[in-house]
Amino acid sequence: NYKYLSTDYVITVINENQVSSGVIEVTLDNKEIKDNKIKLVDDGKTHEVIVRMGEEKWLNLIFLHM
């Protein structure tokens, strides 16, 4: 879990193939993040981040404080 001001981010990593690197998909509140950047907001809500590990492509997951 990650807390940004009054907002909670619940982060789940799914690694079905037990790889040590590589990310094939990132979602925030059930929406795919295409540019691999999650803009942190201070809205007092709880947001769900899912990171699916795999070997297909590499994404660097970046959290932006704005």
Predicted model as a PDB file, atoms N, CA, C, CB and O in Angstrom, pLDDT in the B-factor column:
MODEL        1                                                                  
ATOM      1  N   ASN A   1       0.837  -1.192   0.000  1.00 92.00           N  
ATOM      2  CA  ASN A   1       0.000   0.000   0.000  1.00 92.00           C  
ATOM      3  C   ASN A   1       0.876   1.247   0.000  1.00 92.00           C  
ATOM      4  CB  ASN A   1      -0.949   0.003   1.217  1.00 92.00           C  
ATOM      5  O   ASN A   1       2.001   1.241   0.500  1.00 92.00           O  
ATOM      6  N   TYR A   2       0.338   2.297  -0.565  1.00 95.00           N  
ATOM      7  CA  TYR A   2       1.057   3.560  -0.639  1.00 95.00           C  
ATOM      8  C   TYR A   2       0.088   4.677  -0.279  1.00 95.00           C  
ATOM      9  CB  TYR A   2       1.676   3.784  -2.056  1.00 95.00           C  
ATOM     10  O   TYR A   2      -1.044   4.691  -0.762  1.00 95.00           O  
ATOM     11  N   LYS A   3       0.513   5.606   0.558  1.00 96.00           N  
ATOM     12  CA  LYS A   3      -0.345   6.726   0.954  1.00 96.00           C  
ATOM     13  C   LYS A   3       0.259   8.008   0.412  1.00 96.00           C  
ATOM     14  CB  LYS A   3      -0.510   6.801   2.509  1.00 96.00           C  
ATOM     15  O   LYS A   3       1.439   8.292   0.622  1.00 96.00           O  
ATOM     16  N   TYR A   4      -0.558   8.774  -0.284  1.00 96.00           N  
ATOM     17  CA  TYR A   4      -0.162  10.088  -0.780  1.00 96.00           C  
ATOM     18  C   TYR A   4      -1.123  11.103  -0.192  1.00 96.00           C  
ATOM     19  CB  TYR A   4      -0.161  10.144  -2.349  1.00 96.00           C  
ATOM     20  O   TYR A   4      -2.287  11.170  -0.586  1.00 96.00           O  
ATOM     21  N   LEU A   5      -0.633  11.892   0.752  1.00 97.00           N  
ATOM     22  CA  LEU A   5      -1.463  12.853   1.489  1.00 97.00           C  
ATOM     23  C   LEU A   5      -2.663  12.125   2.068  1.00 97.00           C  
ATOM     24  CB  LEU A   5      -1.922  14.028   0.569  1.00 97.00           C  
ATOM     25  O   LEU A   5      -2.471  11.250   2.913  1.00 97.00           O  
ATOM     26  N   SER A   6      -3.894  12.434   1.664  1.00 98.00           N  
ATOM     27  CA  SER A   6      -5.066  11.768   2.245  1.00 98.00           C  
ATOM     28  C   SER A   6      -5.587  10.613   1.382  1.00 98.00           C  
ATOM     29  CB  SER A   6      -6.176  12.780   2.456  1.00 98.00           C  
ATOM     30  O   SER A   6      -6.664  10.079   1.646  1.00 98.00           O  
ATOM     31  N   THR A   7      -4.836  10.235   0.368  1.00 97.00           N  
ATOM     32  CA  THR A   7      -5.273   9.213  -0.583  1.00 97.00           C  
ATOM     33  C   THR A   7      -4.457   7.941  -0.409  1.00 97.00           C  
ATOM     34  CB  THR A   7      -5.154   9.727  -2.027  1.00 97.00           C  
ATOM     35  O   THR A   7      -3.237   7.985  -0.251  1.00 97.00           O  
ATOM     36  N   ASP A   8      -5.154   6.798  -0.440  1.00 98.00           N  
ATOM     37  CA  ASP A   8      -4.498   5.494  -0.344  1.00 98.00           C  
ATOM     38  C   ASP A   8      -4.473   4.825  -1.719  1.00 98.00           C  
ATOM     39  CB  ASP A   8      -5.221   4.589   0.692  1.00 98.00           C  
ATOM     40  O   ASP A   8      -5.451   4.860  -2.466  1.00 98.00           O  
ATOM     41  N   TYR A   9      -3.342   4.223  -2.026  1.00 97.00           N  
ATOM     42  CA  TYR A   9      -3.193   3.414  -3.234  1.00 97.00           C  
ATOM     43  C   TYR A   9      -2.908   1.988  -2.792  1.00 97.00           C  
ATOM     44  CB  TYR A   9      -2.049   3.965  -4.169  1.00 97.00           C  
ATOM     45  O   TYR A   9      -1.895   1.720  -2.145  1.00 97.00           O  
ATOM     46  N   VAL A  10      -3.805   1.075  -3.142  1.00 98.00           N  
ATOM     47  CA  VAL A  10      -3.632  -0.338  -2.828  1.00 98.00           C  
ATOM     48  C   VAL A  10      -2.997  -0.971  -4.065  1.00 98.00           C  
ATOM     49  CB  VAL A  10      -5.011  -1.039  -2.439  1.00 98.00           C  
ATOM     50  O   VAL A  10      -3.602  -1.006  -5.136  1.00 98.00           O  
ATOM     51  N   ILE A  11      -1.773  -1.469  -3.905  1.00 96.00           N  
ATOM     52  CA  ILE A  11      -1.000  -1.982  -5.039  1.00 96.00           C  
ATOM     53  C   ILE A  11      -0.918  -3.500  -4.934  1.00 96.00           C  
ATOM     54  CB  ILE A  11       0.429  -1.352  -5.081  1.00 96.00           C  
ATOM     55  O   ILE A  11      -0.504  -4.049  -3.913  1.00 96.00           O  
ATOM     56  N   THR A  12      -1.324  -4.167  -6.019  1.00 97.00           N  
ATOM     57  CA  THR A  12      -1.247  -5.616  -6.111  1.00 97.00           C  
ATOM     58  C   THR A  12      -0.340  -5.965  -7.273  1.00 97.00           C  
ATOM     59  CB  THR A  12      -2.656  -6.254  -6.285  1.00 97.00           C  
ATOM     60  O   THR A  12      -0.511  -5.451  -8.379  1.00 97.00           O  
ATOM     61  N   VAL A  13       0.623  -6.835  -7.027  1.00 94.00           N  
ATOM     62  CA  VAL A  13       1.510  -7.320  -8.080  1.00 94.00           C  
ATOM     63  C   VAL A  13       1.131  -8.762  -8.372  1.00 94.00           C  
ATOM     64  CB  VAL A  13       3.022  -7.199  -7.666  1.00 94.00           C  
ATOM     65  O   VAL A  13       1.126  -9.606  -7.475  1.00 94.00           O  
ATOM     66  N   ILE A  14       0.814  -9.041  -9.633  1.00 94.00           N  
ATOM     67  CA  ILE A  14       0.475 -10.392 -10.070  1.00 94.00           C  
ATOM     68  C   ILE A  14       1.659 -10.912 -10.881  1.00 94.00           C  
ATOM     69  CB  ILE A  14      -0.864 -10.417 -10.914  1.00 94.00           C  
ATOM     70  O   ILE A  14       2.060 -10.309 -11.877  1.00 94.00           O  
ATOM     71  N   ASN A  15       2.206 -12.035 -10.440  1.00 91.00           N  
ATOM     72  CA  ASN A  15       3.391 -12.592 -11.071  1.00 91.00           C  
ATOM     73  C   ASN A  15       3.189 -14.091 -11.268  1.00 91.00           C  
ATOM     74  CB  ASN A  15       4.661 -12.309 -10.221  1.00 91.00           C  
ATOM     75  O   ASN A  15       3.854 -14.911 -10.634  1.00 91.00           O  
ATOM     76  N   GLU A  16       2.262 -14.431 -12.156  1.00 86.00           N  
ATOM     77  CA  GLU A  16       1.885 -15.829 -12.367  1.00 86.00           C  
ATOM     78  C   GLU A  16       3.029 -16.680 -12.894  1.00 86.00           C  
ATOM     79  CB  GLU A  16       0.726 -15.907 -13.320  1.00 86.00           C  
ATOM     80  O   GLU A  16       3.097 -17.871 -12.591  1.00 86.00           O  
ATOM     81  N   ASN A  17       3.941 -16.087 -13.689  1.00 81.00           N  
ATOM     82  CA  ASN A  17       5.052 -16.844 -14.273  1.00 81.00           C  
ATOM     83  C   ASN A  17       6.328 -16.740 -13.449  1.00 81.00           C  
ATOM     84  CB  ASN A  17       5.321 -16.362 -15.679  1.00 81.00           C  
ATOM     85  O   ASN A  17       7.373 -17.245 -13.861  1.00 81.00           O  
ATOM     86  N   GLN A  18       6.256 -16.097 -12.300  1.00 84.00           N  
ATOM     87  CA  GLN A  18       7.367 -15.962 -11.363  1.00 84.00           C  
ATOM     88  C   GLN A  18       8.629 -15.405 -12.033  1.00 84.00           C  
ATOM     89  CB  GLN A  18       7.673 -17.308 -10.729  1.00 84.00           C  
ATOM     90  O   GLN A  18       9.725 -15.934 -11.849  1.00 84.00           O  
ATOM     91  N   VAL A  19       8.458 -14.332 -12.811  1.00 84.00           N  
ATOM     92  CA  VAL A  19       9.592 -13.671 -13.443  1.00 84.00           C  
ATOM     93  C   VAL A  19      10.169 -12.645 -12.474  1.00 84.00           C  
ATOM     94  CB  VAL A  19       9.173 -12.996 -14.782  1.00 84.00           C  
ATOM     95  O   VAL A  19       9.485 -12.197 -11.553  1.00 84.00           O  
ATOM     96  N   SER A  20      11.433 -12.275 -12.687  1.00 80.00           N  
ATOM     97  CA  SER A  20      12.079 -11.326 -11.791  1.00 80.00           C  
ATOM     98  C   SER A  20      12.053  -9.902 -12.324  1.00 80.00           C  
ATOM     99  CB  SER A  20      13.498 -11.744 -11.546  1.00 80.00           C  
ATOM    100  O   SER A  20      12.399  -8.966 -11.603  1.00 80.00           O  
ATOM    101  N   SER A  21      11.648  -9.725 -13.574  1.00 80.00           N  
ATOM    102  CA  SER A  21      11.538  -8.382 -14.144  1.00 80.00           C  
ATOM    103  C   SER A  21      10.562  -8.417 -15.316  1.00 80.00           C  
ATOM    104  CB  SER A  21      12.931  -7.848 -14.598  1.00 80.00           C  
ATOM    105  O   SER A  21      10.232  -9.480 -15.842  1.00 80.00           O  
ATOM    106  N   GLY A  22      10.118  -7.244 -15.706  1.00 81.00           N  
ATOM    107  CA  GLY A  22       9.196  -7.112 -16.825  1.00 81.00           C  
ATOM    108  C   GLY A  22       7.770  -6.925 -16.361  1.00 81.00           C  
ATOM    109  O   GLY A  22       7.294  -7.630 -15.471  1.00 81.00           O  
ATOM    110  N   VAL A  23       7.101  -5.980 -16.963  1.00 84.00           N  
ATOM    111  CA  VAL A  23       5.708  -5.674 -16.645  1.00 84.00           C  
ATOM    112  C   VAL A  23       4.924  -5.668 -17.948  1.00 84.00           C  
ATOM    113  CB  VAL A  23       5.574  -4.300 -15.895  1.00 84.00           C  
ATOM    114  O   VAL A  23       5.311  -4.989 -18.899  1.00 84.00           O  
ATOM    115  N   ILE A  24       3.823  -6.418 -18.004  1.00 86.00           N  
ATOM    116  CA  ILE A  24       3.029  -6.445 -19.224  1.00 86.00           C  
ATOM    117  C   ILE A  24       1.773  -5.587 -19.137  1.00 86.00           C  
ATOM    118  CB  ILE A  24       2.649  -7.858 -19.548  1.00 86.00           C  
ATOM    119  O   ILE A  24       1.182  -5.247 -20.161  1.00 86.00           O  
ATOM    120  N   GLU A  25       1.361  -5.234 -17.914  1.00 89.00           N  
ATOM    121  CA  GLU A  25       0.160  -4.403 -17.804  1.00 89.00           C  
ATOM    122  C   GLU A  25       0.114  -3.732 -16.444  1.00 89.00           C  
ATOM    123  CB  GLU A  25      -1.111  -5.243 -18.028  1.00 89.00           C  
ATOM    124  O   GLU A  25       0.479  -4.317 -15.425  1.00 89.00           O  
ATOM    125  N   VAL A  26      -0.347  -2.482 -16.454  1.00 93.00           N  
ATOM    126  CA  VAL A  26      -0.598  -1.735 -15.219  1.00 93.00           C  
ATOM    127  C   VAL A  26      -1.997  -1.140 -15.343  1.00 93.00           C  
ATOM    128  CB  VAL A  26       0.497  -0.608 -14.974  1.00 93.00           C  
ATOM    129  O   VAL A  26      -2.333  -0.531 -16.359  1.00 93.00           O  
ATOM    130  N   THR A  27      -2.812  -1.319 -14.299  1.00 96.00           N  
ATOM    131  CA  THR A  27      -4.133  -0.696 -14.293  1.00 96.00           C  
ATOM    132  C   THR A  27      -4.292   0.147 -13.037  1.00 96.00           C  
ATOM    133  CB  THR A  27      -5.252  -1.764 -14.378  1.00 96.00           C  
ATOM    134  O   THR A  27      -3.721  -0.154 -11.989  1.00 96.00           O  
ATOM    135  N   LEU A  28      -5.071   1.198 -13.165  1.00 97.00           N  
ATOM    136  CA  LEU A  28      -5.448   2.058 -12.043  1.00 97.00           C  
ATOM    137  C   LEU A  28      -6.957   2.136 -12.043  1.00 97.00           C  
ATOM    138  CB  LEU A  28      -4.795   3.491 -12.145  1.00 97.00           C  
ATOM    139  O   LEU A  28      -7.557   2.644 -12.991  1.00 97.00           O  
ATOM    140  N   ASP A  29      -7.574   1.637 -10.989  1.00 97.00           N  
ATOM    141  CA  ASP A  29      -9.041   1.613 -10.888  1.00 97.00           C  
ATOM    142  C   ASP A  29      -9.670   0.986 -12.128  1.00 97.00           C  
ATOM    143  CB  ASP A  29      -9.588   3.035 -10.688  1.00 97.00           C  
ATOM    144  O   ASP A  29     -10.616   1.525 -12.701  1.00 97.00           O  
ATOM    145  N   ASN A  30      -9.125  -0.168 -12.532  1.00 97.00           N  
ATOM    146  CA  ASN A  30      -9.623  -0.971 -13.666  1.00 97.00           C  
ATOM    147  C   ASN A  30      -9.444  -0.312 -15.027  1.00 97.00           C  
ATOM    148  CB  ASN A  30     -11.074  -1.269 -13.466  1.00 97.00           C  
ATOM    149  O   ASN A  30     -10.075  -0.735 -15.996  1.00 97.00           O  
ATOM    150  N   LYS A  31      -8.603   0.710 -15.126  1.00 96.00           N  
ATOM    151  CA  LYS A  31      -8.305   1.346 -16.416  1.00 96.00           C  
ATOM    152  C   LYS A  31      -6.828   1.149 -16.718  1.00 96.00           C  
ATOM    153  CB  LYS A  31      -8.674   2.873 -16.405  1.00 96.00           C  
ATOM    154  O   LYS A  31      -5.976   1.424 -15.873  1.00 96.00           O  
ATOM    155  N   GLU A  32      -6.522   0.669 -17.928  1.00 95.00           N  
ATOM    156  CA  GLU A  32      -5.136   0.421 -18.305  1.00 95.00           C  
ATOM    157  C   GLU A  32      -4.356   1.730 -18.390  1.00 95.00           C  
ATOM    158  CB  GLU A  32      -5.069  -0.326 -19.644  1.00 95.00           C  
ATOM    159  O   GLU A  32      -4.837   2.722 -18.936  1.00 95.00           O  
ATOM    160  N   ILE A  33      -3.153   1.712 -17.843  1.00 93.00           N  
ATOM    161  CA  ILE A  33      -2.257   2.857 -17.906  1.00 93.00           C  
ATOM    162  C   ILE A  33      -1.309   2.626 -19.080  1.00 93.00           C  
ATOM    163  CB  ILE A  33      -1.469   3.055 -16.555  1.00 93.00           C  
ATOM    164  O   ILE A  33      -0.431   1.766 -19.014  1.00 93.00           O  
ATOM    165  N   LYS A  34      -1.488   3.394 -20.151  1.00 86.00           N  
ATOM    166  CA  LYS A  34      -0.714   3.166 -21.374  1.00 86.00           C  
ATOM    167  C   LYS A  34       0.664   3.802 -21.334  1.00 86.00           C  
ATOM    168  CB  LYS A  34      -1.467   3.693 -22.559  1.00 86.00           C  
ATOM    169  O   LYS A  34       1.603   3.255 -21.914  1.00 86.00           O  
ATOM    170  N   ASP A  35       0.815   4.932 -20.671  1.00 79.00           N  
ATOM    171  CA  ASP A  35       2.111   5.613 -20.671  1.00 79.00           C  
ATOM    172  C   ASP A  35       2.928   5.298 -19.419  1.00 79.00           C  
ATOM    173  CB  ASP A  35       1.908   7.117 -20.786  1.00 79.00           C  
ATOM    174  O   ASP A  35       3.928   5.964 -19.152  1.00 79.00           O  
ATOM    175  N   ASN A  36       2.518   4.301 -18.656  1.00 75.00           N  
ATOM    176  CA  ASN A  36       3.183   3.798 -17.452  1.00 75.00           C  
ATOM    177  C   ASN A  36       3.425   4.851 -16.372  1.00 75.00           C  
ATOM    178  CB  ASN A  36       4.484   3.192 -17.832  1.00 75.00           C  
ATOM    179  O   ASN A  36       4.344   4.706 -15.565  1.00 75.00           O  
ATOM    180  N   LYS A  37       2.617   5.902 -16.347  1.00 83.00           N  
ATOM    181  CA  LYS A  37       2.738   6.943 -15.330  1.00 83.00           C  
ATOM    182  C   LYS A  37       1.418   7.085 -14.589  1.00 83.00           C  
ATOM    183  CB  LYS A  37       3.155   8.292 -15.962  1.00 83.00           C  
ATOM    184  O   LYS A  37       0.368   7.282 -15.200  1.00 83.00           O  
ATOM    185  N   ILE A  38       1.482   6.985 -13.289  1.00 90.00           N  
ATOM    186  CA  ILE A  38       0.289   7.153 -12.468  1.00 90.00           C  
ATOM    187  C   ILE A  38       0.377   8.510 -11.789  1.00 90.00           C  
ATOM    188  CB  ILE A  38       0.147   6.000 -11.416  1.00 90.00           C  
ATOM    189  O   ILE A  38       1.275   8.759 -10.984  1.00 90.00           O  
ATOM    190  N   LYS A  39      -0.562   9.380 -12.123  1.00 91.00           N  
ATOM    191  CA  LYS A  39      -0.604  10.703 -11.510  1.00 91.00           C  
ATOM    192  C   LYS A  39      -1.273  10.581 -10.145  1.00 91.00           C  
ATOM    193  CB  LYS A  39      -1.362  11.727 -12.419  1.00 91.00           C  
ATOM    194  O   LYS A  39      -2.441  10.206 -10.044  1.00 91.00           O  
ATOM    195  N   LEU A  40      -0.525  10.900  -9.108  1.00 94.00           N  
ATOM    196  CA  LEU A  40      -1.066  10.822  -7.758  1.00 94.00           C  
ATOM    197  C   LEU A  40      -1.981  12.008  -7.503  1.00 94.00           C  
ATOM    198  CB  LEU A  40       0.065  10.776  -6.714  1.00 94.00           C  
ATOM    199  O   LEU A  40      -1.643  13.149  -7.817  1.00 94.00           O  
ATOM    200  N   VAL A  41      -3.139  11.726  -6.932  1.00 96.00           N  
ATOM    201  CA  VAL A  41      -4.098  12.778  -6.620  1.00 96.00           C  
ATOM    202  C   VAL A  41      -4.412  12.733  -5.131  1.00 96.00           C  
ATOM    203  CB  VAL A  41      -5.395  12.624  -7.466  1.00 96.00           C  
ATOM    204  O   VAL A  41      -4.338  11.679  -4.498  1.00 96.00           O  
ATOM    205  N   ASP A  42      -4.759  13.876  -4.589  1.00 97.00           N  
ATOM    206  CA  ASP A  42      -5.136  13.978  -3.183  1.00 97.00           C  
ATOM    207  C   ASP A  42      -6.646  14.157  -3.115  1.00 97.00           C  
ATOM    208  CB  ASP A  42      -4.392  15.162  -2.472  1.00 97.00           C  
ATOM    209  O   ASP A  42      -7.146  15.258  -2.884  1.00 97.00           O  
ATOM    210  N   ASP A  43      -7.369  13.048  -3.322  1.00 97.00           N  
ATOM    211  CA  ASP A  43      -8.832  13.127  -3.318  1.00 97.00           C  
ATOM    212  C   ASP A  43      -9.461  12.398  -2.136  1.00 97.00           C  
ATOM    213  CB  ASP A  43      -9.378  12.558  -4.606  1.00 97.00           C  
ATOM    214  O   ASP A  43     -10.685  12.313  -2.039  1.00 97.00           O  
ATOM    215  N   GLY A  44      -8.626  11.868  -1.230  1.00 98.00           N  
ATOM    216  CA  GLY A  44      -9.144  11.203  -0.041  1.00 98.00           C  
ATOM    217  C   GLY A  44      -9.761   9.840  -0.294  1.00 98.00           C  
ATOM    218  O   GLY A  44     -10.336   9.248   0.620  1.00 98.00           O  
ATOM    219  N   LYS A  45      -9.656   9.332  -1.502  1.00 98.00           N  
ATOM    220  CA  LYS A  45     -10.241   8.035  -1.851  1.00 98.00           C  
ATOM    221  C   LYS A  45      -9.186   6.940  -1.770  1.00 98.00           C  
ATOM    222  CB  LYS A  45     -10.860   8.078  -3.264  1.00 98.00           C  
ATOM    223  O   LYS A  45      -8.007   7.208  -1.537  1.00 98.00           O  
ATOM    224  N   THR A  46      -9.629   5.714  -1.963  1.00 98.00           N  
ATOM    225  CA  THR A  46      -8.729   4.578  -2.085  1.00 98.00           C  
ATOM    226  C   THR A  46      -8.740   4.126  -3.540  1.00 98.00           C  
ATOM    227  CB  THR A  46      -9.142   3.414  -1.124  1.00 98.00           C  
ATOM    228  O   THR A  46      -9.799   3.869  -4.112  1.00 98.00           O  
ATOM    229  N   HIS A  47      -7.557   4.030  -4.133  1.00 98.00           N  
ATOM    230  CA  HIS A  47      -7.416   3.637  -5.534  1.00 98.00           C  
ATOM    231  C   HIS A  47      -6.692   2.301  -5.608  1.00 98.00           C  
ATOM    232  CB  HIS A  47      -6.654   4.721  -6.347  1.00 98.00           C  
ATOM    233  O   HIS A  47      -5.832   2.004  -4.779  1.00 98.00           O  
ATOM    234  N   GLU A  48      -7.046   1.501  -6.602  1.00 98.00           N  
ATOM    235  CA  GLU A  48      -6.458   0.183  -6.775  1.00 98.00           C  
ATOM    236  C   GLU A  48      -5.505   0.183  -7.972  1.00 98.00           C  
ATOM    237  CB  GLU A  48      -7.559  -0.880  -6.958  1.00 98.00           C  
ATOM    238  O   GLU A  48      -5.895   0.530  -9.087  1.00 98.00           O  
ATOM    239  N   VAL A  49      -4.263  -0.205  -7.732  1.00 97.00           N  
ATOM    240  CA  VAL A  49      -3.259  -0.351  -8.778  1.00 97.00           C  
ATOM    241  C   VAL A  49      -2.936  -1.833  -8.898  1.00 97.00           C  
ATOM    242  CB  VAL A  49      -1.970   0.495  -8.469  1.00 97.00           C  
ATOM    243  O   VAL A  49      -2.638  -2.490  -7.901  1.00 97.00           O  
ATOM    244  N   ILE A  50      -2.995  -2.359 -10.120  1.00 96.00           N  
ATOM    245  CA  ILE A  50      -2.615  -3.745 -10.371  1.00 96.00           C  
ATOM    246  C   ILE A  50      -1.473  -3.740 -11.375  1.00 96.00           C  
ATOM    247  CB  ILE A  50      -3.829  -4.591 -10.895  1.00 96.00           C  
ATOM    248  O   ILE A  50      -1.573  -3.156 -12.454  1.00 96.00           O  
ATOM    249  N   VAL A  51      -0.386  -4.401 -10.998  1.00 93.00           N  
ATOM    250  CA  VAL A  51       0.783  -4.544 -11.863  1.00 93.00           C  
ATOM    251  C   VAL A  51       0.899  -6.027 -12.211  1.00 93.00           C  
ATOM    252  CB  VAL A  51       2.103  -4.002 -11.166  1.00 93.00           C  
ATOM    253  O   VAL A  51       1.045  -6.874 -11.330  1.00 93.00           O  
ATOM    254  N   ARG A  52       0.831  -6.327 -13.520  1.00 91.00           N  
ATOM    255  CA  ARG A  52       0.945  -7.719 -13.963  1.00 91.00           C  
ATOM    256  C   ARG A  52       2.344  -7.920 -14.547  1.00 91.00           C  
ATOM    257  CB  ARG A  52      -0.169  -8.078 -15.022  1.00 91.00           C  
ATOM    258  O   ARG A  52       2.710  -7.319 -15.557  1.00 91.00           O  
ATOM    259  N   MET A  53       3.109  -8.779 -13.885  1.00 88.00           N  
ATOM    260  CA  MET A  53       4.475  -9.064 -14.320  1.00 88.00           C  
ATOM    261  C   MET A  53       4.467 -10.028 -15.501  1.00 88.00           C  
ATOM    262  CB  MET A  53       5.305  -9.646 -13.160  1.00 88.00           C  
ATOM    263  O   MET A  53       3.558 -10.845 -15.649  1.00 88.00           O  
ATOM    264  N   GLY A  54       5.504  -9.917 -16.343  1.00 82.00           N  
ATOM    265  CA  GLY A  54       5.650 -10.822 -17.469  1.00 82.00           C  
ATOM    266  C   GLY A  54       6.852 -10.443 -18.302  1.00 82.00           C  
ATOM    267  O   GLY A  54       7.555  -9.484 -17.983  1.00 82.00           O  
ATOM    268  N   GLU A  55       7.094 -11.186 -19.367  1.00 72.00           N  
ATOM    269  CA  GLU A  55       8.273 -10.984 -20.185  1.00 72.00           C  
ATOM    270  C   GLU A  55       7.996 -10.294 -21.513  1.00 72.00           C  
ATOM    271  CB  GLU A  55       8.921 -12.288 -20.438  1.00 72.00           C  
ATOM    272  O   GLU A  55       8.937 -10.044 -22.267  1.00 72.00           O  
ATOM    273  N   GLU A  56       6.757  -9.981 -21.828  1.00 59.00           N  
ATOM    274  CA  GLU A  56       6.431  -9.459 -23.147  1.00 59.00           C  
ATOM    275  C   GLU A  56       7.025  -8.090 -23.413  1.00 59.00           C  
ATOM    276  CB  GLU A  56       4.953  -9.396 -23.312  1.00 59.00           C  
ATOM    277  O   GLU A  56       7.566  -7.855 -24.493  1.00 59.00           O  
ATOM    278  N   LYS A  57       6.939  -7.195 -22.466  1.00 52.00           N  
ATOM    279  CA  LYS A  57       7.491  -5.859 -22.640  1.00 52.00           C  
ATOM    280  C   LYS A  57       7.839  -5.301 -21.275  1.00 52.00           C  
ATOM    281  CB  LYS A  57       6.497  -4.929 -23.385  1.00 52.00           C  
ATOM    282  O   LYS A  57       7.309  -5.757 -20.262  1.00 52.00           O  
ATOM    283  N   TRP A  58       8.702  -4.343 -21.239  1.00 48.00           N  
ATOM    284  CA  TRP A  58       9.142  -3.737 -19.985  1.00 48.00           C  
ATOM    285  C   TRP A  58       8.539  -2.360 -19.861  1.00 48.00           C  
ATOM    286  CB  TRP A  58      10.679  -3.665 -19.904  1.00 48.00           C  
ATOM    287  O   TRP A  58       8.635  -1.552 -20.785  1.00 48.00           O  
ATOM    288  N   LEU A  59       7.925  -2.084 -18.739  1.00 51.00           N  
ATOM    289  CA  LEU A  59       7.406  -0.758 -18.433  1.00 51.00           C  
ATOM    290  C   LEU A  59       7.995  -0.305 -17.112  1.00 51.00           C  
ATOM    291  CB  LEU A  59       5.853  -0.753 -18.382  1.00 51.00           C  
ATOM    292  O   LEU A  59       8.052  -1.074 -16.153  1.00 51.00           O  
ATOM    293  N   ASN A  60       8.420   0.903 -17.064  1.00 56.00           N  
ATOM    294  CA  ASN A  60       8.830   1.488 -15.786  1.00 56.00           C  
ATOM    295  C   ASN A  60       7.624   2.173 -15.196  1.00 56.00           C  
ATOM    296  CB  ASN A  60      10.023   2.488 -15.954  1.00 56.00           C  
ATOM    297  O   ASN A  60       7.043   3.051 -15.832  1.00 56.00           O  
ATOM    298  N   LEU A  61       7.238   1.801 -14.012  1.00 59.00           N  
ATOM    299  CA  LEU A  61       6.084   2.371 -13.344  1.00 59.00           C  
ATOM    300  C   LEU A  61       6.531   3.616 -12.606  1.00 59.00           C  
ATOM    301  CB  LEU A  61       5.426   1.351 -12.378  1.00 59.00           C  
ATOM    302  O   LEU A  61       7.405   3.557 -11.742  1.00 59.00           O  
ATOM    303  N   ILE A  62       5.928   4.743 -12.949  1.00 57.00           N  
ATOM    304  CA  ILE A  62       6.324   6.019 -12.374  1.00 57.00           C  
ATOM    305  C   ILE A  62       5.122   6.653 -11.682  1.00 57.00           C  
ATOM    306  CB  ILE A  62       6.898   6.963 -13.461  1.00 57.00           C  
ATOM    307  O   ILE A  62       4.049   6.768 -12.274  1.00 57.00           O  
ATOM    308  N   PHE A  63       5.303   7.064 -10.428  1.00 62.00           N  
ATOM    309  CA  PHE A  63       4.288   7.800  -9.711  1.00 62.00           C  
ATOM    310  C   PHE A  63       4.667   9.278  -9.743  1.00 62.00           C  
ATOM    311  CB  PHE A  63       4.138   7.278  -8.249  1.00 62.00           C  
ATOM    312  O   PHE A  63       5.770   9.645  -9.337  1.00 62.00           O  
ATOM    313  N   LEU A  64       3.767  10.117 -10.218  1.00 63.00           N  
ATOM    314  CA  LEU A  64       4.043  11.537 -10.344  1.00 63.00           C  
ATOM    315  C   LEU A  64       3.349  12.312  -9.233  1.00 63.00           C  
ATOM    316  CB  LEU A  64       3.599  12.053 -11.716  1.00 63.00           C  
ATOM    317  O   LEU A  64       2.128  12.236  -9.093  1.00 63.00           O  
ATOM    318  N   HIS A  65       4.104  13.043  -8.457  1.00 64.00           N  
ATOM    319  CA  HIS A  65       3.546  13.916  -7.420  1.00 64.00           C  
ATOM    320  C   HIS A  65       3.264  15.256  -8.078  1.00 64.00           C  
ATOM    321  CB  HIS A  65       4.524  14.072  -6.183  1.00 64.00           C  
ATOM    322  O   HIS A  65       4.188  15.946  -8.508  1.00 64.00           O  
ATOM    323  N   MET A  66       2.005  15.622  -8.156  1.00 55.00           N  
ATOM    324  CA  MET A  66       1.645  16.902  -8.796  1.00 55.00           C  
ATOM    325  C   MET A  66       0.710  17.660  -7.916  1.00 55.00           C  
ATOM    326  CB  MET A  66       1.006  16.687 -10.173  1.00 55.00           C  
ATOM    327  O   MET A  66       0.287  18.761  -8.269  1.00 55.00           O  
TER     328      MET A  66                                                      
ENDMDL                                                                          
END                                                                             
